[in-house]
């Protein structure tokens, strides 16, 4: 599994992590299992302990686009804010691999802001990191060509799972990038000709 992404999000202290685990429940998810759905009432805040989770935006026609990944030590800031304001989820979360998630009740997450300055700093850091990632998504959709977005997606996913062989279908790639399967298939074939990737059955290897 991928290791913690600590470039922007600091590791929580042992004392705070112990407190979180005492007040929350640890849940194990298998790859592809849904953590939460759009329009679902937010009762718990997820903190990723191991593995990774994909976060999607879903439109009225049930089309999805991948926004970002949650990695170990990370949380979903939209769930945190939505839970504090008793709102429904605007996003969908699916386990990217077998993962272990700490589910912290919303009211306890809010109480921690008063008692742990470290938790408050952590939430603001996560918010800052998510904002930068969403700006990257807007920039990619608005200004980058699909072949650039596809390669960036594959490189990011390979980094997250810590291996160059990615198990994914062309249909799944198309859904996560918000485009058509035929477009993805055409671009992957071109990348294979350029010896950037090697294609297999439901498998892509970065070279």
C-alpha positions in Angstrom: 0.0 0.0 0.0 1.0 3.6 -0.5 2.8 5.4 2.3 1.6 8.6 3.9 1.7 11.7 1.8 3.3 14.2 4.2 4.3 16.8 1.7 1.4 19.0 2.8 -0.4 17.1 5.5 1.6 16.6 8.8 1.5 13.4 10.7 -0.7 13.5 13.8 1.0 13.0 17.2 0.6 9.7 18.9 -1.5 11.3 21.7 -4.0 12.8 19.2 -4.2 9.6 17.2 -4.8 7.6 20.3 -7.6 10.0 21.2 -9.1 9.7 17.7 -9.1 5.9 17.9 -10.7 5.9 21.3 -13.6 8.1 20.0 -14.0 6.6 16.6 -14.4 3.2 15.0 -11.9 1.5 12.6 -13.5 0.1 9.4 -11.8 -2.0 6.8 -12.8 -1.5 3.1 -12.1 -3.8 0.2 -11.0 -2.3 -3.2 -14.0 -0.8 -4.9 -16.2 -0.6 -1.8 -18.1 2.6 -1.3 -17.2 4.7 1.8 -19.9 7.3 1.3 -22.3 8.4 -1.4 -23.5 11.7 -2.7 -26.6 13.1 -1.0 -25.9 10.9 2.1 -26.2 12.6 5.5 -22.8 13.1 7.0 -22.5 11.4 10.4 -18.8 10.5 10.5 -15.5 12.0 9.4 -13.1 9.5 7.7 -9.4 9.5 8.6 -7.3 7.2 6.3 -5.1 4.9 8.3 -3.9 2.6 5.5 -4.6 2.4 1.7 -6.2 5.1 -0.3 -9.7 6.4 -1.3 -10.9 8.0 -4.5 -13.2 11.1 -4.3 -15.6 11.8 -7.1 -18.0 14.6 -8.1 -21.2 13.2 -9.6 -23.6 15.3 -11.8 -27.3 15.0 -12.3 -26.8 12.4 -15.1 -24.7 10.2 -12.8 -21.5 11.1 -14.7 -18.5 11.0 -12.5 -15.1 12.8 -12.5 -12.2 12.1 -10.2 -11.3 15.0 -8.0 -8.5 13.7 -5.8 -7.2 10.8 -3.6 -7.2 10.5 0.1 -4.0 8.8 1.4 -2.8 7.6 4.8 -3.0 10.4 7.4 -5.6 12.3 5.3 -9.2 13.1 5.8 -12.1 14.4 3.6 -12.4 18.1 4.4 -15.8 18.3 2.6 -17.2 15.7 5.0 -15.8 17.6 7.9 -17.3 20.9 6.9 -20.6 19.3 5.7 -20.9 17.4 9.0 -20.4 20.5 11.1 -23.2 22.2 9.2 -25.5 19.2 9.2 -25.4 19.0 5.4 -25.5 16.1 2.9 -22.4 14.9 1.1 -21.7 16.5 -2.3 -19.2 13.8 -3.1 -18.7 10.1 -3.6 -15.8 8.1 -2.0 -14.6 4.6 -3.1 -11.7 2.6 -1.8 -8.9 2.7 -4.4 -7.4 -0.4 -2.7 -7.9 -2.5 0.4 -8.0 0.2 3.0 -8.4 0.9 6.8 -10.4 3.9 7.7 -11.0 5.6 11.1 -14.6 6.9 11.3 -14.9 9.7 13.8 -18.4 11.0 14.7 -19.0 14.5 13.5 -19.8 16.0 16.9 -16.6 14.6 18.4 -14.6 16.0 15.5 -16.0 19.4 16.3 -15.2 19.1 20.0 -11.5 18.2 19.2 -11.1 21.7 17.6 -11.5 23.2 21.1 -9.2 20.8 22.9 -6.4 20.1 20.4 -4.7 23.0 18.6 -2.9 20.3 16.6 -6.2 19.0 15.2 -7.2 22.6 14.2 -3.9 23.1 12.4 -4.3 19.7 10.7 -7.8 20.6 9.4 -6.5 23.9 8.0 -3.6 22.1 6.3 -5.9 19.5 4.8 -8.2 22.3 3.6 -5.3 24.1 1.9 -4.0 20.9 0.3 -7.5 20.1 -1.1 -7.9 23.6 -2.4 -4.7 23.3 -4.4 -5.7 19.9 -5.8 -9.0 21.2 -6.9 -7.3 24.1 -8.7 -5.2 21.6 -10.4 -8.3 19.7 -11.6 -9.8 23.0 -12.9 -6.6 23.8 -14.7 -6.3 20.3 -16.2 -9.9 20.3 -17.5 -9.7 23.8 -18.8 -6.3 24.0 -20.3 -4.6 20.6 -20.7 -5.1 18.2 -23.6 -6.6 14.8 -22.8 -3.4 12.9 -23.5 -1.6 15.1 -20.9 -4.4 14.5 -18.4 -4.3 10.8 -19.0 -0.6 10.5 -18.5 -0.7 12.6 -15.4 -3.5 10.4 -14.0 -1.6 7.2 -14.7 1.6 8.6 -13.1 -0.4 9.7 -10.0 -2.2 6.4 -9.6 1.1 4.5 -10.0 2.7 6.7 -7.3 -0.3 6.0 -5.0 -0.3 2.2 -5.3 3.6 2.2 -5.4 3.9 0.2 -8.6 4.0 0.8 -12.3 1.4 -1.9 -13.2 -2.1 -0.5 -12.9 -5.2 -2.7 -13.1 -7.9 -0.6 -14.6 -10.3 -0.8 -17.6 -10.5 1.8 -20.4 -14.1 2.4 -19.3 -13.0 3.1 -15.7 -10.4 5.5 -17.0 -12.9 7.3 -19.1 -15.3 7.7 -16.2 -12.6 9.0 -13.9 -11.4 11.5 -16.5 -14.8 12.5 -17.6 -14.5 11.5 -21.3 -15.5 8.7 -23.7 -14.0 5.2 -23.7 -13.0 5.4 -27.4 -11.0 8.5 -26.7 -9.0 6.7 -23.9 -8.5 3.6 -26.1 -7.1 5.7 -28.9 -4.8 7.7 -26.7 -3.5 4.5 -25.0 -2.7 2.9 -28.3 -0.8 6.0 -29.3 1.1 5.9 -26.0 1.9 2.3 -26.6 3.4 3.1 -30.0 5.5 5.7 -28.4 6.6 3.1 -25.8 5.3 5.1 -22.9 3.0 2.3 -21.7 2.5 -1.4 -22.3 -1.2 -2.5 -22.6 -2.6 -5.8 -21.3 -6.1 -7.1 -20.5 -7.5 -4.6 -17.9 -3.9 -3.6 -17.2 -1.6 -0.7 -18.1 2.1 -0.7 -17.3 4.1 2.5 -17.3 7.5 2.1 -19.0 
